Amino acid sequence: MPHTDPAESSLPGRETLTLTLAGRTWRIEREGDLETLWNSLDEETPDAEDHIPYWVEMWPAGVALAAMLAERKDEIAGRACLDVGCGLAVTALVASWLGARVVAFDIMQEALSYGRDNAALNGVPQPLWLRMDWRYPAVRKGAFPFIFGGDVIYEKRFFEPLDALFRHALAPGGRVWLGEARRDVSKPFPDRFRERGWLVERVGQEKRTSPTSSMTVNLWELRLE
């Protein structure tokens, strides 16, 4: 179980969250909290729904996934890994620190900027940061033996584009690891992906706490038949 501390003071306009995970302490800066940023969102923007600032939260599913990556260090070290919807980049930073060659993407430029700053703050090799909408993959086909994402299946409308992304980006024989916070909306996920030809195995379930929330998290491994 990771140790979490209350938010610390940081640079003006920034807040620092502290997390002990994978045998070390991480300091993760963010731009305020979800509620504050959401209230400032222009809801009249046509694509406002795709730009809700979920990236600013440190989701327990991402923390649980990062802990799982630490347990599988020998598998990912030196390998190309794709972090899906990286947000504050906890999983990307842990994977990079463990020796993985990480490409981390998010649709929000702010998330990538904070991810880059957080890598520097924690003395971690910089992942390759990529602004990308997962509906339109901009990575080479079959490039990644490992794909992972924390709390990315929180809407049913994401199932189809994520299936397409995984098929496009996953190397032959590769694996997808997902941290899923237990919510009613995500319950159909395993069966939906099995129907699409994936081998879906739950490899863990645990209560996880982050500096911002606490949830029960399922950890999944997906492989193509």
Backbone as JSON, one array per atom type, in Angstrom:
{
  "sequence": "MPHTDPAESSLPGRETLTLTLAGRTWRIEREGDLETLWNSLDEETPDAEDHIPYWVEMWPAGVALAAMLAERKDEIAGRACLDVGCGLAVTALVASWLGARVVAFDIMQEALSYGRDNAALNGVPQPLWLRMDWRYPAVRKGAFPFIFGGDVIYEKRFFEPLDALFRHALAPGGRVWLGEARRDVSKPFPDRFRERGWLVERVGQEKRTSPTSSMTVNLWELRLE",
  "N": [[0.84, -1.19, 0.0], [0.71, 2.16, -0.98], [2.21, 4.99, 0.65], [0.68, 8.04, 1.43], [0.71, 11.59, 1.44], [-0.68, 14.71, 2.59], [-1.41, 17.45, 0.34], [1.36, 19.49, -0.54], [2.79, 22.79, -0.25], [3.76, 24.61, -3.18], [5.16, 25.91, -6.21], [3.73, 29.13, -7.12], [0.33, 28.8, -8.0], [0.56, 26.12, -8.32], [0.31, 22.81, -6.95], [1.68, 20.37, -4.81], [1.69, 16.91, -4.67], [2.42, 14.14, -2.61], [3.78, 10.91, -2.75], [4.53, 7.66, -1.71], [5.98, 5.01, -3.25], [6.9, 2.01, -4.88], [9.29, 1.75, -3.51], [10.35, 4.29, -3.13], [10.03, 7.89, -2.68], [7.75, 10.0, -4.28], [7.24, 13.14, -5.79], [4.66, 14.94, -7.0], [3.61, 17.4, -9.06], [0.77, 19.47, -9.65], [-1.89, 21.3, -11.3], [-3.78, 22.79, -9.35], [-7.07, 21.53, -8.4], [-9.5, 19.05, -9.53], [-12.22, 19.94, -9.38], [-12.01, 22.75, -9.28], [-10.74, 23.34, -11.75], [-12.59, 22.23, -13.5], [-14.8, 23.89, -13.11], [-13.91, 26.14, -14.34], [-14.0, 25.52, -16.97], [-14.93, 26.04, -20.35], [-17.97, 25.29, -21.25], [-19.31, 25.57, -23.6], [-17.68, 25.05, -25.67], [-17.2, 23.04, -28.55], [-15.9, 20.49, -28.26], [-15.84, 20.1, -25.54], [-16.52, 18.04, -23.76], [-14.56, 16.14, -24.15], [-12.43, 17.32, -23.02], [-12.54, 17.59, -20.3], [-10.92, 18.17, -17.27], [-9.75, 15.67, -16.17], [-7.2, 14.8, -15.95], [-5.85, 16.08, -13.9], [-6.15, 14.84, -11.48], [-4.82, 12.41, -9.18], [-5.36, 9.35, -9.77], [-6.5, 6.45, -8.01], [-6.47, 4.03, -9.47], [-4.39, 4.38, -11.28], [-2.25, 4.55, -9.51], [-2.28, 1.97, -8.39], [-1.73, 0.51, -10.7], [0.84, 1.45, -11.3], [2.22, 0.39, -9.12], [2.0, -2.31, -9.76], [3.55, -2.38, -12.07], [6.05, -1.93, -10.95], [6.43, -4.35, -9.66], [6.86, -5.91, -11.84], [9.22, -5.27, -12.99], [11.43, -6.53, -14.28], [10.29, -7.44, -16.6], [9.56, -5.2, -18.1], [11.79, -3.55, -18.29], [13.95, -1.88, -20.44], [12.24, -2.22, -22.54], [9.88, -1.14, -25.06], [7.2, 0.85, -24.14], [3.81, 1.89, -23.99], [2.04, 4.46, -22.55], [-1.21, 5.04, -21.85], [-3.33, 7.78, -22.06], [-1.98, 9.5, -20.09], [-2.17, 11.44, -18.04], [-1.29, 12.84, -14.92], [0.99, 11.39, -14.99], [2.03, 9.36, -13.32], [2.27, 6.53, -13.71], [3.82, 6.49, -16.04], [6.18, 7.73, -15.16], [7.08, 5.99, -13.14], [7.48, 3.65, -14.67], [9.47, 4.54, -16.45], [11.52, 5.12, -14.65], [12.05, 2.54, -13.85], [13.38, 1.59, -16.0], [12.11, 1.21, -18.43], [11.36, 2.04, -21.86], [9.55, 4.62, -22.47], [6.66, 5.82, -24.07], [4.47, 8.34, -23.55], [1.17, 9.39, -23.68], [-1.39, 11.91, -23.98], [-4.52, 13.59, -24.39], [-4.59, 16.13, -23.54], [-2.65, 18.98, -23.51], [-1.73, 20.28, -21.24], [-1.46, 18.24, -19.35], [0.74, 16.83, -20.38], [2.73, 18.75, -20.16], [2.95, 19.05, -17.37], [3.65, 16.43, -16.8], [6.21, 16.28, -17.96], [7.56, 18.17, -16.38], [7.29, 16.9, -13.9], [8.78, 14.59, -14.27], [11.36, 15.68, -14.4], [11.45, 16.81, -11.84], [11.53, 14.56, -10.24], [13.84, 13.3, -10.97], [13.86, 11.46, -13.1], [14.38, 9.59, -16.12], [13.36, 11.23, -19.06], [10.27, 10.36, -20.45], [9.05, 9.91, -23.83], [6.98, 12.39, -24.77], [3.71, 12.72, -25.96], [1.19, 14.36, -27.62], [-1.93, 13.22, -28.2], [-4.97, 11.95, -29.51], [-6.73, 9.16, -28.6], [-8.46, 8.08, -30.4], [-7.39, 8.47, -32.84], [-4.79, 7.07, -33.67], [-1.36, 7.87, -33.55], [1.0, 6.5, -33.64], [3.53, 4.08, -34.45], [2.49, 1.08, -36.07], [2.18, -1.89, -34.23], [4.27, -1.36, -32.43], [4.72, -1.63, -29.69], [5.55, -3.74, -27.09], [4.38, -3.66, -24.62], [1.5, -2.15, -23.35], [-0.07, 0.19, -21.29], [-2.53, 1.53, -19.0], [-4.04, 3.67, -16.64], [-7.16, 3.85, -15.21], [-8.74, 4.37, -17.61], [-10.98, 3.38, -18.81], [-13.45, 4.48, -18.18], [-15.76, 5.27, -19.39], [-18.28, 3.91, -21.47], [-18.22, 4.53, -24.15], [-15.59, 4.63, -24.77], [-14.68, 2.09, -25.16], [-14.62, 0.94, -27.79], [-12.81, 2.66, -29.37], [-10.47, 2.28, -27.82], [-10.04, -0.46, -28.04], [-9.42, -0.52, -30.78], [-7.09, 1.07, -30.79], [-5.35, -0.49, -29.17], [-5.1, -2.8, -30.76], [-3.84, -1.72, -32.95], [-1.39, -0.66, -31.94], [-0.13, -2.6, -30.37], [2.5, -4.92, -30.09], [3.13, -8.1, -31.75], [2.23, -10.8, -29.7], [2.27, -9.21, -27.49], [1.27, -7.45, -24.44], [-1.48, -5.91, -22.72], [-1.97, -3.86, -19.97], [-4.26, -2.87, -17.58], [-5.48, -0.59, -15.18], [-8.38, -0.52, -13.41], [-10.83, 1.32, -11.93], [-13.39, 0.28, -9.81], [-16.45, 0.7, -11.06], [-19.89, 1.08, -11.94], [-20.2, 1.68, -14.65], [-18.01, 0.58, -15.9], [-18.28, -2.13, -15.69], [-19.17, -3.79, -17.9], [-16.86, -4.03, -19.4], [-14.86, -6.29, -19.4], [-16.26, -8.45, -20.68], [-17.03, -7.25, -23.09], [-14.58, -6.85, -24.37], [-13.66, -9.46, -24.53], [-15.52, -10.47, -26.33], [-14.57, -9.25, -28.57], [-12.36, -10.66, -29.19], [-10.25, -10.69, -27.42], [-8.09, -12.1, -24.92], [-8.85, -11.93, -21.65], [-7.81, -11.31, -18.45], [-8.18, -11.04, -15.01], [-5.76, -9.85, -12.93], [-5.37, -8.9, -10.45], [-6.85, -7.4, -7.52], [-7.6, -4.76, -5.42], [-7.8, -2.48, -2.64], [-7.03, 0.83, -3.08], [-5.28, 3.79, -2.25], [-4.83, 7.16, -3.03], [-3.24, 10.42, -2.95], [-5.49, 11.94, -3.47], [-7.89, 10.46, -3.51], [-9.74, 7.38, -2.74], [-10.2, 4.06, -3.8], [-11.6, 0.87, -4.84], [-9.74, -1.23, -6.88], [-9.47, -2.95, -9.92], [-7.08, -4.96, -11.57], [-6.07, -5.66, -14.81], [-5.08, -7.93, -17.4], [-4.63, -8.02, -20.84], [-4.58, -9.91, -23.81], [-4.15, -10.73, -27.24], [-5.92, -13.3, -28.9]],
  "CA": [[0.0, 0.0, 0.0], [1.55, 3.34, -0.99], [1.99, 6.01, 1.66], [0.32, 9.31, 0.82], [0.72, 12.75, 2.31], [-1.48, 15.83, 2.1], [-0.75, 18.31, -0.64], [2.33, 20.43, -0.02], [2.87, 24.03, -0.99], [4.69, 24.51, -4.29], [5.22, 27.17, -6.93], [2.42, 29.76, -7.22], [-0.56, 28.18, -8.96], [0.78, 24.67, -8.36], [0.19, 22.06, -5.72], [2.51, 19.18, -4.86], [1.22, 15.71, -4.0], [3.54, 13.26, -2.25], [3.39, 9.51, -2.79], [5.61, 6.68, -1.55], [5.61, 3.9, -4.12], [8.02, 1.32, -5.53], [10.51, 1.9, -2.74], [10.86, 5.66, -3.08], [9.04, 8.94, -2.57], [7.51, 10.76, -5.51], [6.58, 14.44, -5.64], [3.92, 15.14, -8.24], [2.98, 18.71, -9.11], [-0.43, 19.58, -10.47], [-2.48, 22.63, -11.4], [-5.04, 22.84, -8.6], [-7.85, 20.31, -8.29], [-10.45, 18.81, -10.61], [-13.41, 20.78, -9.27], [-11.67, 24.13, -9.65], [-10.49, 23.42, -13.19], [-13.84, 21.94, -14.2], [-15.65, 25.08, -13.03], [-13.38, 27.15, -15.26], [-14.1, 24.99, -18.33], [-15.94, 26.62, -21.23], [-18.81, 24.16, -21.67], [-19.85, 25.83, -24.93], [-16.72, 24.56, -26.66], [-17.76, 21.81, -29.14], [-15.29, 19.26, -27.76], [-15.62, 20.29, -24.1], [-16.63, 16.77, -23.05], [-13.29, 15.42, -24.27], [-11.37, 18.11, -22.38], [-12.72, 17.68, -18.86], [-9.55, 18.03, -16.76], [-9.52, 14.51, -15.3], [-5.76, 14.58, -15.84], [-5.27, 16.75, -12.74], [-6.29, 13.98, -10.31], [-3.98, 11.22, -9.09], [-6.38, 8.32, -9.6], [-6.0, 5.22, -7.38], [-6.21, 2.98, -10.46], [-3.05, 4.61, -11.8], [-1.29, 4.2, -8.45], [-2.24, 0.5, -8.34], [-1.05, 0.04, -11.91], [2.26, 1.75, -11.14], [2.76, -0.6, -8.19], [2.13, -3.56, -10.49], [4.71, -2.25, -12.95], [7.25, -2.11, -10.13], [6.57, -5.78, -9.42], [7.21, -6.55, -13.11], [10.35, -4.49, -13.5], [12.27, -7.31, -15.19], [9.58, -7.62, -17.87], [9.45, -3.97, -18.89], [13.08, -2.85, -18.41], [14.52, -1.89, -21.77], [11.2, -2.48, -23.56], [9.04, -0.01, -25.45], [5.91, 0.81, -23.45], [2.91, 3.0, -24.3], [1.17, 4.84, -21.44], [-2.43, 5.54, -22.48], [-3.98, 8.79, -21.25], [-1.03, 9.46, -18.96], [-2.54, 12.32, -16.95], [-0.15, 13.36, -14.16], [2.14, 10.59, -15.44], [2.61, 8.5, -12.29], [2.69, 5.25, -14.28], [4.91, 6.74, -16.99], [7.41, 8.03, -14.42], [7.54, 4.76, -12.49], [8.0, 2.76, -15.7], [10.73, 5.1, -16.94], [12.5, 4.92, -13.57], [12.37, 1.11, -13.83], [14.2, 1.27, -17.16], [11.33, 1.05, -19.66], [11.4, 3.12, -22.85], [8.13, 4.96, -22.37], [5.95, 6.87, -24.79], [3.29, 8.68, -22.75], [0.35, 10.34, -24.43], [-2.64, 12.43, -23.43], [-5.15, 14.54, -25.29], [-4.44, 17.45, -22.93], [-1.28, 19.47, -23.49], [-1.35, 20.61, -19.86], [-1.0, 17.01, -18.7], [2.09, 16.53, -20.87], [3.65, 19.74, -19.59], [3.18, 18.67, -15.98], [4.39, 15.18, -16.82], [7.62, 16.6, -18.23], [8.09, 18.82, -15.17], [7.35, 15.92, -12.81], [9.93, 13.72, -14.53], [12.54, 16.42, -13.97], [11.38, 16.99, -10.39], [11.83, 13.29, -9.58], [15.09, 12.75, -11.47], [13.53, 10.28, -13.9], [14.59, 9.8, -17.56], [12.15, 11.75, -19.69], [9.57, 9.63, -21.5], [8.66, 10.66, -25.01], [5.64, 12.91, -24.5], [2.99, 12.8, -27.22], [-0.21, 14.78, -27.57], [-2.63, 12.33, -29.13], [-6.32, 11.48, -29.24], [-6.63, 7.71, -28.85], [-9.3, 7.71, -31.54], [-6.59, 8.67, -34.05], [-3.43, 6.68, -33.26], [-0.24, 8.47, -34.29], [2.2, 5.72, -33.32], [3.78, 3.03, -35.45], [1.76, -0.16, -35.86], [2.9, -3.0, -33.62], [5.53, -0.85, -31.89], [4.86, -1.69, -28.24], [5.29, -5.02, -26.43], [3.54, -3.41, -23.45], [0.65, -0.96, -23.31], [-0.75, 0.25, -20.01], [-3.3, 2.73, -18.73], [-4.74, 3.69, -15.37], [-8.47, 4.51, -15.21], [-9.05, 4.89, -18.95], [-12.2, 2.76, -19.33], [-14.5, 5.0, -17.3], [-16.96, 5.5, -20.19], [-18.47, 2.83, -22.43], [-17.88, 5.0, -25.5], [-14.16, 4.48, -24.98], [-14.31, 0.69, -25.39], [-14.3, 0.68, -29.2], [-11.54, 3.26, -29.8], [-9.34, 1.68, -27.13], [-9.81, -1.74, -28.71], [-8.73, -0.23, -32.04], [-5.74, 1.53, -30.47], [-4.54, -1.62, -28.71], [-4.82, -3.66, -31.92], [-2.89, -1.02, -33.82], [-0.08, -0.35, -31.34], [0.47, -3.72, -29.63], [3.38, -5.83, -30.83], [2.7, -9.5, -31.68], [2.55, -11.43, -28.43], [2.34, -8.21, -26.44], [0.24, -7.44, -23.4], [-2.07, -4.65, -22.26], [-2.28, -3.87, -18.54], [-5.17, -1.78, -17.25], [-6.0, -0.39, -13.84], [-9.79, -0.13, -13.56], [-11.57, 1.61, -10.7], [-14.67, -0.42, -9.89], [-17.63, 1.54, -11.23], [-20.92, 0.37, -12.72], [-20.04, 1.94, -16.07], [-16.94, -0.23, -16.47], [-18.54, -3.56, -15.5], [-19.22, -4.58, -19.15], [-15.59, -4.0, -20.11], [-14.2, -7.57, -19.71], [-17.01, -9.23, -21.67], [-16.98, -6.55, -24.38], [-13.28, -7.11, -25.0], [-13.61, -10.89, -24.88], [-16.3, -10.6, -27.56], [-13.77, -8.72, -29.67], [-11.25, -11.55, -29.46], [-9.17, -10.56, -26.46], [-8.01, -12.9, -23.71], [-8.92, -10.94, -20.57], [-7.59, -11.95, -17.16], [-7.97, -10.16, -13.86], [-4.52, -10.28, -12.27], [-5.31, -8.34, -9.11], [-7.91, -6.52, -7.04], [-7.16, -4.22, -4.14], [-8.17, -1.13, -2.24], [-5.87, 1.7, -3.25], [-5.45, 5.17, -1.83], [-3.91, 8.15, -3.57], [-3.42, 11.66, -2.19], [-6.74, 12.64, -3.79], [-9.09, 9.63, -3.36], [-9.54, 5.96, -2.42], [-11.12, 3.23, -4.57], [-11.24, -0.51, -5.13], [-9.19, -1.25, -8.23], [-9.17, -4.21, -10.61], [-5.95, -4.93, -12.5], [-6.38, -6.57, -15.9], [-4.13, -8.19, -18.48], [-5.28, -8.35, -22.11], [-3.75, -10.42, -24.89], [-4.93, -11.17, -28.4], [-5.91, -14.76, -29.12]],
  "C": [[0.88, 1.25, 0.0], [1.2, 4.27, 0.16], [1.68, 7.32, 0.96], [0.33, 10.4, 1.87], [-0.2, 13.81, 1.75], [-0.68, 16.66, 1.11], [0.19, 19.28, 0.06], [2.23, 21.73, -0.81], [3.92, 23.89, -2.07], [4.79, 25.88, -4.94], [3.83, 27.79, -6.99], [1.58, 29.13, -8.32], [-0.39, 26.69, -9.08], [0.64, 24.08, -6.96], [1.03, 20.8, -5.87], [1.9, 18.07, -4.04], [2.42, 14.8, -3.76], [3.06, 11.83, -2.13], [4.63, 8.64, -2.59], [5.2, 5.4, -2.25], [6.87, 3.32, -4.75], [9.35, 1.62, -4.84], [11.11, 3.29, -2.7], [9.7, 6.64, -2.95], [8.97, 9.73, -3.87], [6.82, 12.07, -5.14], [5.97, 14.78, -7.0], [3.22, 16.49, -8.17], [1.76, 18.67, -10.02], [-0.96, 21.0, -10.4], [-3.82, 22.64, -10.67], [-5.74, 21.5, -8.58], [-8.89, 20.24, -9.39], [-11.64, 19.76, -10.56], [-13.14, 22.21, -9.72], [-11.48, 24.27, -11.15], [-11.76, 23.16, -13.99], [-14.74, 23.17, -14.22], [-15.18, 26.17, -13.98], [-13.5, 26.72, -16.72], [-15.2, 25.69, -19.11], [-16.78, 25.49, -21.82], [-19.44, 24.37, -23.04], [-18.91, 25.37, -26.03], [-17.21, 23.23, -27.21], [-17.19, 20.52, -28.57], [-15.03, 19.32, -26.26], [-15.65, 18.97, -23.34], [-15.33, 15.98, -23.08], [-12.14, 16.15, -23.57], [-11.67, 18.4, -20.92], [-11.38, 17.36, -18.2], [-9.36, 16.88, -15.76], [-8.04, 14.29, -15.04], [-5.17, 15.12, -14.54], [-5.38, 15.93, -11.46], [-5.27, 12.84, -10.35], [-4.91, 10.05, -8.76], [-5.79, 7.05, -8.98], [-5.7, 4.1, -8.37], [-4.83, 3.14, -11.08], [-1.98, 4.26, -10.79], [-1.14, 2.68, -8.36], [-1.49, -0.07, -9.54], [0.46, 0.29, -11.81], [2.93, 0.76, -10.19], [2.94, -1.95, -8.87], [3.33, -3.52, -11.44], [6.0, -2.45, -12.18], [7.5, -3.58, -9.84], [7.03, -6.53, -10.66], [8.37, -5.83, -13.8], [11.14, -5.26, -14.54], [11.61, -7.51, -16.55], [9.63, -6.37, -18.74], [10.78, -3.24, -19.08], [13.64, -3.0, -19.81], [13.51, -2.07, -22.89], [10.42, -1.21, -23.85], [7.65, -0.18, -24.83], [5.11, 2.05, -23.81], [1.99, 3.24, -23.11], [-0.02, 5.6, -22.02], [-3.11, 6.56, -21.56], [-3.22, 9.04, -19.97], [-1.39, 10.37, -17.81], [-1.32, 12.91, -16.26], [1.1, 12.51, -14.31], [2.78, 9.74, -14.35], [3.1, 7.19, -12.88], [3.85, 5.43, -15.25], [6.23, 6.97, -16.25], [7.96, 6.78, -13.75], [8.16, 3.82, -13.52], [9.35, 3.24, -16.24], [11.85, 4.9, -15.91], [12.95, 3.47, -13.5], [13.16, 0.67, -15.06], [13.44, 1.03, -18.45], [11.55, 2.26, -20.58], [9.96, 3.54, -23.11], [7.75, 6.06, -23.35], [4.66, 7.12, -24.02], [2.46, 9.7, -23.51], [-0.9, 10.73, -23.64], [-3.21, 13.39, -24.45], [-4.94, 15.98, -24.82], [-2.97, 17.86, -22.88], [-0.81, 19.8, -22.08], [-0.82, 19.39, -19.12], [0.43, 16.68, -19.11], [3.11, 17.49, -20.29], [3.97, 19.41, -18.14], [3.94, 17.34, -15.9], [5.87, 15.41, -17.02], [8.26, 17.23, -16.99], [8.25, 17.81, -14.03], [8.48, 14.91, -13.02], [11.21, 14.39, -14.07], [12.59, 16.55, -12.45], [11.82, 15.73, -9.65], [13.1, 12.62, -10.1], [14.92, 11.49, -12.29], [13.85, 10.56, -15.37], [13.28, 10.22, -18.23], [11.55, 10.73, -20.65], [9.45, 10.5, -22.75], [7.21, 11.08, -24.82], [4.94, 13.19, -25.82], [1.56, 13.27, -26.98], [-0.97, 14.01, -28.64], [-4.03, 12.03, -28.61], [-6.33, 9.99, -29.56], [-7.54, 7.23, -29.96], [-8.52, 7.78, -32.85], [-5.13, 8.34, -33.73], [-2.36, 7.27, -34.17], [1.06, 7.81, -33.87], [2.32, 4.6, -34.34], [3.04, 1.75, -35.08], [2.67, -1.23, -35.27], [4.18, -2.6, -32.9], [5.76, -1.18, -30.42], [4.55, -3.09, -27.69], [4.39, -4.87, -25.21], [2.79, -2.1, -23.62], [-0.02, -0.95, -21.94], [-1.48, 1.57, -19.83], [-4.04, 2.61, -17.42], [-6.02, 4.5, -15.45], [-8.8, 5.16, -16.54], [-10.35, 4.32, -19.51], [-13.4, 3.19, -18.48], [-15.75, 5.43, -18.07], [-17.06, 4.41, -21.25], [-18.08, 3.25, -23.84], [-16.39, 4.88, -25.8], [-13.78, 3.05, -25.37], [-13.84, 0.46, -26.82], [-13.0, 1.35, -29.64], [-10.32, 2.69, -29.08], [-9.01, 0.3, -27.7], [-9.02, -1.52, -30.0], [-7.29, 0.22, -31.8], [-4.85, 0.36, -30.06], [-4.16, -2.53, -29.87], [-3.76, -3.03, -32.83], [-1.48, -0.99, -33.22], [0.62, -1.55, -30.72], [1.32, -4.6, -30.55], [2.83, -7.25, -30.76], [3.16, -10.15, -30.38], [2.6, -10.48, -27.25], [1.17, -8.27, -25.48], [-0.21, -6.02, -23.08], [-2.39, -4.81, -20.78], [-3.12, -2.64, -18.21], [-5.5, -1.77, -15.77], [-7.4, 0.18, -13.96], [-10.42, 0.09, -12.19], [-12.96, 1.01, -10.82], [-15.82, 0.58, -9.89], [-18.62, 0.76, -12.08], [-20.66, 0.51, -14.22], [-18.98, 1.04, -16.7], [-17.19, -1.73, -16.33], [-18.6, -4.35, -16.8], [-17.88, -4.75, -19.84], [-15.0, -5.38, -20.39], [-14.93, -8.36, -20.79], [-16.97, -8.58, -23.05], [-15.66, -6.85, -25.1], [-13.11, -8.58, -25.34], [-14.38, -11.14, -26.17], [-15.52, -10.14, -28.78], [-12.49, -9.52, -29.9], [-10.07, -11.44, -28.51], [-9.25, -11.63, -25.38], [-7.88, -11.91, -22.55], [-8.81, -11.66, -19.24], [-7.42, -10.89, -16.08], [-6.77, -10.68, -13.07], [-4.37, -9.68, -10.88], [-6.55, -7.53, -8.8], [-7.52, -6.04, -5.65], [-7.76, -2.85, -3.89], [-6.93, -0.26, -2.33], [-6.24, 3.13, -2.85], [-4.4, 6.03, -2.51], [-4.06, 9.41, -2.72], [-4.75, 12.35, -2.44], [-7.99, 11.79, -3.59], [-8.7, 8.19, -3.02], [-10.6, 5.15, -3.15], [-10.66, 1.78, -4.57], [-10.87, -0.6, -6.61], [-9.03, -2.69, -8.71], [-7.98, -3.99, -11.54], [-6.15, -6.03, -13.53], [-5.19, -6.73, -16.83], [-4.92, -8.64, -19.7], [-4.24, -8.84, -23.1], [-4.66, -10.82, -26.04], [-4.8, -12.67, -28.57], [-5.13, -15.09, -30.38]]
}
